[in-house]
């Protein structure tokens, strides 16, 4: 997550500053407060986009979508649908409508990743559980030391290789 946020932050931060500068120079505002409010809202929408993309980055790096459960995926799908419905039914600012479209963009990319990479059920999730393979029971992931990726023995000490 941190690596994805760092990459995207380097791209989005200058774009947000550029948007605020462009708005100050070329758009009409009633006051400085009006411009500041519009610039801050633009930044909130921009950084909201950044907060949604680490999942896509993780999927790309692992070439798997196993770490997103089906229930979470369905929640995101319903949330996207409801956002779109209200964005086009209720009168609202254009910036908010665009933020709903960015949700759709993220959702479509995730659907593509789910189709392209599939779900690797052999990969351990964040709780150390491994999915079931045909004809076998689910096996727990090997024990690991906290904050480490190396296997540990029964006493919790890293195994020597």
N, C-alpha and C positions, 0 to 999 in steps of 0.2 A: 504494500500500500504506500509506504513512504517513498519508494523509488518512483512509482507512477505519479504521485503527487508532486515530486520534485521536477520531473520532466514536464508535466503539464503546467505547473506553476510558472516555469520559465517562459512558457508560451503565452499563457493567459494574462499574467500580470502586465506585460507591456501592452497587450491588446486593450485591457481595461483602462490603463492610463491614456492610451491613444483615443479611446472612445470618449473619455471625460474631456480631454483636450479638444477634440473635434466638436463635441457638444457645446463647449464654452465658446469656441470661435464662430461656429456657423448656425447654431440653433438659438431661437429667442427664448429668454427666460424672464420671469417676472422679477426675480431677485437672485442674489447669490445663494440664498437658502434653497431656492427652487433648483438651481443648477447642482448644488451639492447633493440634494436629495436624489435627483435623477442620476447623478454619477454613482452614488452609493448603491442605488437599486441596480444599476447596470453591473456593478462589481458583485453584488450578492447573486445575481443570476449567473454571472460568469463563473464564480467560484462554486456555485451549486452544481454547475456542469462538471467541474473538476472532481467534486466529491462523488459523482456517479461513475466515473470512468475507471477507478482502480480495479473493479471487478473484471472489466474487459481486458485490462493489462495482465492481470493474474491468469485469466483464461488463456491468453495468447502465450504467456511464458510457459505455462504448464501443458499447453495443448490438450486441455481437458476442461470439462465443465462439471466435474464430479463434486466440487465443493459447494455448489449452489443447489440446495434441496428443491424438489419439485414444488413443495408448498410455498417456498419463498419466491420461486419463479412465477407461480400463479398469482401471488399477491402483487408482484410488480406488474404483471400483465393487467390485472383488474385496476390497479392504481393508474396506469397509463391510459386505459380506456376511459375511466371516469374523468381524469384531467382533460382529455381531448373533448369529451362531451361538454363539459362545463366551459371550456375555452371557446367553443363555437356557439354555445347557446346564450351565455351571459356576456353582456357588454363589459369589456375589460381593456386595459392598455395593451398596445401591440407588443411591448416587451414581455408581458406575461404570456401572451399567446406564443411568442417565439420560445419561451422557456418550456412550454408544453411540447413544442415540436422537438426540442433537444432531447426530452425524455423519450420521444418516439424514436429518434435516431439511435440512442443508446439501446433501446429495446430491440430494434431491428438488427443492430450489430450483434447483440447477445443471441438472438435467434439464429443468426448466421453461424456464430461460433458453436452453438449447441448442435447445429446440423453438421458443420465441418469437422469438429473435434470429437463429438459424441461424449458419452459419459464413461470415464475410466473407473469402473467399479472396484478395481484392484487397488486404487490409490486410497490411502488413509485420509480420513477427513480431520477436522480440527479437534475432534474428540478421540482420535486414535482408532476409530472403527473402520473396518474394511468391508466393502460390499460383498454380497454373496456371488459365487461363481456357480455355474450349473453343476449339480451333483455334490456340492460341498457346503458346509456350514460357514457362516461368517467367522473370520478369525480376527482377534484383536491385533493391532499393530505391535511390533516388538517394543518393550519398555525403553524409554529414553530418559536421559538426565534432563532436568528442567533447563530450558534454553539451549539444549544441545540436540544435534541430529545423530549422535553416536549411540549405539545400543548400550544398555547397562546390564550388569549382572543382578542377581537376586537381592543384593545388599544396596543397590542403587548407585554403585560405583561404575564408571565407564569401563567396558571390556577392553582389555589389551589386545591388539591385533598382531 
